[in-house]
């Protein structure tokens, strides 16, 4: 069975050690940013220092939390539905060649349409409630899940299929027993990509029309030139995306250790 790669290093027990290198680089960049802001006397409305961003995050923590919960809900609902649709479509395209020939080009075409164009259209068609935001998240998350899973199913070892069929298994049984487990690393890769896209999709969908959410909070901060609040909003978006990514990574690691 194929195993997907990981940026961490495994010890003898199979657990992934924490990699301090990217953390150190980020820390140095933040220190440089702070020093540059202090020495250069940069106006805060142009480039606030990290200390100013943390202060804005703390001062607006209650409001930011309420907006974060809304965006997280939209992202999780859309991501969950995209996972179900992506896995189902991947199985259909991986098993039936005609379905793959019919649907794959349509999926590619959907990715060529800018999301920023679809967002106002969805608002016109479906209103300014939860539905258009969930649809945007589904649209941005579905493609990487379906395509990576389909590719993994297609590239699985055909010798395993032949061996199982010689042993009396049907084509579907061979597909389920041999190909799906081999394609799981590719599926997890698509899930991790889609997890980060889900937050981005929810934020973009809120730009057009929303009462709450990190996207609408971001536009309000920009129009009022509260740059430190804007950076605090972006920090929350980054943390949410990383959190979902790590959650999928934990599920992948648990599957690998079985």
Backbone torsions as a table, in degrees:
resi	resn	phi	psi	omega
1	UNK	NA	135.6	-179.5
2	UNK	-74.4	146.6	176.4
3	UNK	-117.0	137.5	177.7
4	UNK	-79.8	153.1	-177.5
5	UNK	-76.4	167.8	178.7
6	UNK	-145.8	148.3	-178.6
7	UNK	-76.0	-19.5	-179.8
8	UNK	-84.9	171.7	177.7
9	UNK	-109.1	137.7	-177.7
10	UNK	-92.9	141.2	173.7
11	UNK	-90.5	-171.9	-175.5
12	UNK	-65.7	-25.5	-178.9
13	UNK	-86.7	-3.4	178.5
14	UNK	93.7	-5.1	179.5
15	UNK	-82.0	147.1	-177.0
16	UNK	-88.8	124.5	178.9
17	UNK	-73.6	152.5	178.4
18	UNK	-75.2	131.2	-178.3
19	UNK	-95.0	113.0	-177.1
20	UNK	-82.4	-14.3	-175.3
21	UNK	-61.3	-53.0	179.4
22	UNK	-64.2	-33.5	178.2
23	UNK	-64.3	-41.0	179.3
24	UNK	-64.8	-40.5	179.7
25	UNK	-64.9	-44.0	178.6
26	UNK	-62.5	-41.5	179.0
27	UNK	-60.9	-44.5	179.1
28	UNK	-63.9	-38.9	178.1
29	UNK	-64.8	-39.9	178.6
30	UNK	-65.9	-41.4	177.6
31	UNK	-62.5	-44.1	178.0
32	UNK	-61.4	-41.9	178.0
33	UNK	-60.0	-44.5	-179.9
34	UNK	-65.0	-45.9	-179.1
35	UNK	-64.4	-42.1	179.4
36	UNK	-62.1	-41.1	179.1
37	UNK	-66.6	-37.6	-179.7
38	UNK	-72.2	-44.7	-176.5
39	UNK	-74.2	-40.9	-175.6
40	UNK	-78.5	-7.1	-179.3
41	UNK	52.0	42.8	-179.5
42	UNK	-71.5	130.8	177.5
43	UNK	-57.7	141.2	-174.9
44	UNK	-66.4	-26.9	179.9
45	UNK	-75.9	-11.9	175.5
46	UNK	-96.3	-53.0	179.5
47	UNK	-146.8	96.5	176.6
48	UNK	-71.9	152.1	177.4
49	UNK	-78.1	163.3	176.6
50	UNK	-56.2	-35.7	178.2
51	UNK	-62.6	-42.3	178.1
52	UNK	-63.3	-38.0	179.8
53	UNK	-65.8	-43.4	178.4
54	UNK	-64.2	-39.5	176.9
55	UNK	-62.4	-43.0	178.5
56	UNK	-65.1	-37.8	178.2
57	UNK	-63.3	-41.1	-179.5
58	UNK	-71.8	-43.7	-177.1
59	UNK	-67.1	-30.8	-178.8
60	UNK	-108.2	23.6	-172.6
61	UNK	-60.8	-40.2	-178.1
62	UNK	-67.2	-46.2	179.8
63	UNK	-66.4	-42.3	178.4
64	UNK	-63.1	-38.9	179.9
65	UNK	-63.6	-42.4	180.0
66	UNK	-64.3	-40.7	176.8
67	UNK	-69.0	-36.2	179.9
68	UNK	-64.2	-39.9	-179.8
69	UNK	-63.4	-38.1	179.3
70	UNK	-65.4	-49.2	-179.8
71	UNK	-63.3	-40.2	179.1
72	UNK	-62.8	-41.5	178.2
73	UNK	-61.9	-45.4	178.2
74	UNK	-61.1	-43.2	-177.6
75	UNK	-66.9	-42.7	-177.5
76	UNK	-68.3	-41.1	178.1
77	UNK	-63.4	-49.0	179.6
78	UNK	-63.2	-41.6	179.9
79	UNK	-64.8	-43.2	179.2
80	UNK	-60.6	-44.7	178.2
81	UNK	-66.7	-36.8	178.1
82	UNK	-65.0	-36.0	177.7
83	UNK	-63.5	-46.8	179.7
84	UNK	-62.2	-47.2	-179.4
85	UNK	-67.6	-39.2	-178.9
86	UNK	-66.5	-42.3	179.2
87	UNK	-66.5	-44.5	179.0
88	UNK	-61.4	-44.7	179.3
89	UNK	-66.7	-37.8	178.2
90	UNK	-62.3	-42.1	179.0
91	UNK	-65.1	-43.4	179.8
92	UNK	-63.4	-44.7	-179.2
93	UNK	-72.0	-30.8	178.1
94	UNK	-74.1	-30.0	-176.8
95	UNK	-90.4	-41.2	-177.6
96	UNK	-108.3	117.7	-178.7
97	UNK	-66.5	-36.8	-179.5
98	UNK	-66.3	-37.8	176.8
99	UNK	-63.9	-40.2	178.7
100	UNK	-64.0	-42.4	179.4
101	UNK	-65.9	-31.8	-177.1
102	UNK	-82.1	-40.2	-171.6
103	UNK	-93.6	-34.5	-173.3
104	UNK	-56.1	-47.1	178.5
105	UNK	-61.4	-34.7	179.3
106	UNK	-65.9	-39.9	178.3
107	UNK	-63.7	-38.9	178.7
108	UNK	-65.0	-40.8	-179.6
109	UNK	-62.3	-39.4	179.8
110	UNK	-61.3	-28.0	-179.1
111	UNK	-80.8	-12.9	178.7
112	UNK	-85.6	-11.5	179.3
113	UNK	-86.7	122.8	-179.3
114	UNK	-60.9	133.9	179.6
115	UNK	-61.8	-34.9	-177.8
116	UNK	-64.4	-20.3	175.8
117	UNK	-83.8	-40.2	-178.3
118	UNK	-70.5	-30.6	-175.7
119	UNK	-59.2	-50.5	177.5
120	UNK	-66.0	-32.1	177.9
121	UNK	-65.1	-43.6	178.2
122	UNK	-63.4	-35.3	177.7
123	UNK	-65.5	-37.9	178.4
124	UNK	-68.5	-41.9	-175.2
125	UNK	-76.3	-39.7	-170.4
126	UNK	-117.6	3.1	178.6
127	UNK	88.3	-167.6	-175.0
128	UNK	-110.8	20.3	-179.4
129	UNK	-87.7	-151.4	-175.9
130	UNK	-74.9	-35.0	-172.1
131	UNK	-56.2	-52.6	-178.2
132	UNK	-62.5	-32.0	179.2
133	UNK	-69.6	-42.0	177.2
134	UNK	-64.2	-39.2	179.2
135	UNK	-63.6	-39.4	177.5
136	UNK	-63.3	-43.7	178.9
137	UNK	-62.8	-43.0	177.5
138	UNK	-59.4	-42.8	-176.5
139	UNK	-63.7	-41.5	-177.6
140	UNK	-79.5	-23.1	-177.3
141	UNK	-93.9	-26.4	-173.0
142	UNK	-64.2	-45.6	-172.1
143	UNK	-60.2	-52.3	-179.3
144	UNK	-62.2	-32.0	178.9
145	UNK	-69.8	-51.1	-176.7
146	UNK	-64.3	-42.6	-175.2
147	UNK	-71.0	-46.2	-179.2
148	UNK	-65.7	-38.5	178.6
149	UNK	-66.9	-43.0	177.8
150	UNK	-61.3	-44.1	179.9
151	UNK	-62.5	-40.3	177.7
152	UNK	-64.6	-38.2	178.4
153	UNK	-67.6	-38.1	-179.0
154	UNK	-69.4	-39.5	-174.5
155	UNK	-87.7	6.6	179.3
156	UNK	-66.6	159.9	-176.9
157	UNK	-66.5	116.0	-179.0
158	UNK	-73.5	-22.5	179.2
159	UNK	-63.1	-32.9	177.4
160	UNK	-65.7	-38.1	176.6
161	UNK	-61.2	-47.3	-178.3
162	UNK	-62.9	-41.1	-179.9
163	UNK	-63.4	-44.6	-179.8
164	UNK	-66.5	-37.3	178.3
165	UNK	-68.6	-34.1	174.5
166	UNK	-64.3	-33.8	179.7
167	UNK	-79.8	0.6	174.4
168	UNK	106.4	2.9	-179.6
169	UNK	-78.0	145.9	175.2
170	UNK	-75.2	172.0	-179.6
171	UNK	-62.7	-41.3	179.6
172	UNK	-67.4	-40.1	178.2
173	UNK	-63.1	-42.0	177.6
174	UNK	-64.4	-39.6	178.6
175	UNK	-63.4	-43.8	-177.2
176	UNK	-71.3	-41.2	-175.3
177	UNK	-78.1	-40.0	-172.1
178	UNK	-99.9	-49.9	-169.9
179	UNK	-77.4	-43.4	-177.4
180	UNK	-61.2	-47.3	176.7
181	UNK	-60.2	-36.3	179.6
182	UNK	-69.2	-25.8	-177.5
183	UNK	-89.1	-5.9	-177.1
184	UNK	-60.8	-39.5	175.7
185	UNK	-57.7	-39.5	177.8
186	UNK	-67.2	-38.4	178.1
187	UNK	-62.4	-42.9	179.1
188	UNK	-64.5	-34.8	176.2
189	UNK	-62.0	-44.1	177.3
190	UNK	-66.0	-36.5	179.2
191	UNK	-64.3	-40.3	-179.6
192	UNK	-67.2	-38.8	176.2
193	UNK	-64.6	-46.5	-177.9
194	UNK	-65.3	-33.5	-179.5
195	UNK	-61.0	-42.3	178.0
196	UNK	-71.6	-34.0	178.3
197	UNK	-67.9	-28.5	-174.3
198	UNK	-62.6	-43.0	178.6
199	UNK	-66.1	-43.4	179.0
200	UNK	-60.4	-43.7	179.6
201	UNK	-62.4	-41.4	179.3
202	UNK	-64.8	-41.6	-179.5
203	UNK	-64.7	-45.0	-179.8
204	UNK	-63.2	-39.9	-179.1
205	UNK	-64.5	-26.4	-179.7
206	UNK	-80.7	-15.2	-179.6
207	UNK	-62.9	-36.4	-174.6
208	UNK	-74.6	-45.4	-178.8
209	UNK	-169.4	116.5	177.8
210	UNK	-162.1	153.8	176.4
211	UNK	-91.5	-31.6	179.5
212	UNK	-142.7	159.2	179.8
213	UNK	133.2	158.0	-178.4
214	UNK	-65.6	-27.6	179.6
215	UNK	-68.3	-47.8	179.6
216	UNK	-70.6	-32.4	176.7
217	UNK	-65.7	-35.6	177.9
218	UNK	-65.0	-44.3	-179.6
219	UNK	-65.2	-37.2	177.8
220	UNK	-65.9	-39.1	178.5
221	UNK	-66.3	-37.5	179.9
222	UNK	-67.9	-44.7	-177.4
223	UNK	-69.1	-23.6	178.4
224	UNK	-98.3	5.9	178.0
225	UNK	59.0	31.8	173.4
226	UNK	-91.5	76.6	-171.7
227	UNK	-66.1	-35.8	179.0
228	UNK	-65.1	-37.2	175.9
229	UNK	-67.1	-38.3	177.4
230	UNK	-60.6	-45.0	178.4
231	UNK	-65.2	-36.3	176.5
232	UNK	-63.7	-38.9	176.3
233	UNK	-62.9	-46.2	178.8
234	UNK	-61.8	-38.2	178.1
235	UNK	-61.4	-40.4	177.5
236	UNK	-64.5	-39.7	178.2
237	UNK	-63.0	-43.4	179.1
238	UNK	-62.8	-45.0	-179.3
239	UNK	-63.8	-40.1	177.6
240	UNK	-63.6	-45.2	-179.8
241	UNK	-62.9	-43.9	178.2
242	UNK	-65.0	-37.6	179.3
243	UNK	-62.9	-44.9	177.9
244	UNK	-66.0	-39.1	177.9
245	UNK	-60.4	-46.4	-179.0
246	UNK	-66.7	-32.8	178.3
247	UNK	-64.3	-44.9	176.1
248	UNK	-63.7	-38.7	178.8
249	UNK	-63.1	-36.5	177.4
250	UNK	-66.1	-41.6	176.4
251	UNK	-62.8	-41.4	178.9
252	UNK	-62.9	-43.8	179.7
253	UNK	-64.0	-38.8	178.5
254	UNK	-64.4	-39.1	178.0
255	UNK	-67.7	-38.8	-179.3
256	UNK	-66.4	-32.1	-177.4
257	UNK	-81.4	-7.6	179.2
258	UNK	-70.3	NA	NA
